[in-house]
Amino acid sequence: MNDNQHRVTIDLDLKELIPLFLENRHKDTLYLRQALNDHNHHAIARIGHNLKGTAGSYGFAGMAQLGQKLEQAAQQENPSQENQLIERLESLLTLTEVFYE
């Protein structure tokens, strides 16, 4: 990924909501890791589905796409791909810079 893929511009009206949104996505990664360890594909699919919707509505298109891919991997019960996508989500959360306009 290049630097531009880690820069997200969000509507200024959402500025107060974004820190909690991102904190909850960090918590999601913990839940995803636990679900992966438990082979709970249903939980991974649910979190991926929720991520797809919420991230998209807040303006995090890349994160929404990861959510969709995570949901699909879980539906296929593909732990290797689930793990790779969780790692990508963790990286994205660490590297993303949020700008407001």
N, C-alpha and C positions, 0 to 999 in steps of 0.2 A: 504494500500500500504506500502511496505517496502521501506527503504531508497534507495535501488538499482533501484527501479522503477522511482525514481526522478532524477537519474543521466543519463545524455545523453552525449554521446561522438560524436562530430561533426568533420568533416574534417576541418583541419586547414585553407584550402583555403576559407572557408565560414565565417571565424571569423569576418570579417568586416561587414558582412550582418546580422548576428544573432541578434544584439541589435535592429535593426529596425524591423526585423521579429517578435521578441517577443513583441515589442511595439505595432505593428499592431495587434497581437493576443489579447493583453489587450484591444485594441479598439474594436475588434470583440466581446468581452464579453459585452461591453456596448451596441453595436448594437443588440446583441442577447437578452439581457434583454429588450430592447425597443421593439423588434419584438415579444417577448413573451407577454409583456404587451398589445401589439396591436393585439394579436392572428394572427400574420402574419407568418404562417407556411412556406409559400413560401420563405420568406427572411431567415428564420432559415435553411431551407433545402439548400439554395444557399450558405450561410456562412459555413455550415457543409461540403458541397461538396468541396468548395474552401479550407477549412482547411485540409480535407483529402488529397488533392493533394499537397498543398504547404508544409504542415508539413512533409509529407512523403519525398518530394524531398530534404528537408533540413536535414533529418535524425531524426526527432522527431516521431518515430513510434507510441508511445502511444497517442500522440496528433492526429495523423492521424486516429487512430482507433476511438478516441472520435468523430472526425469529421464525420466519416462514420456512427457511431451510432446516432449522432445528425441529420444527413440527413435523416436516416430511421425513427427516431421518428417524425420528422417534416412531412414526407410524410404520416405517419399514423395519423397526427394531434393529438399527445399525449402530451399535455402541461405538465403533471406531469413528464413524462420521459424527456422531453426537459429541464425542470427546473433542474432535477437531473444531467443531462449531462452538462449543463452550469455551475453548481456548481462544478462539477468535473474538468472542464476546468479551471475555476478560481483557484481552489486549485492547479492543476497541474502547472499552470503558476507561482504561488507563490512559490511553493516548488522545482521546477526543478533547478538542478545545471547543468551547461553546462561545459564540458571539451572538449579540442581540441587535436587532434593528427594528 
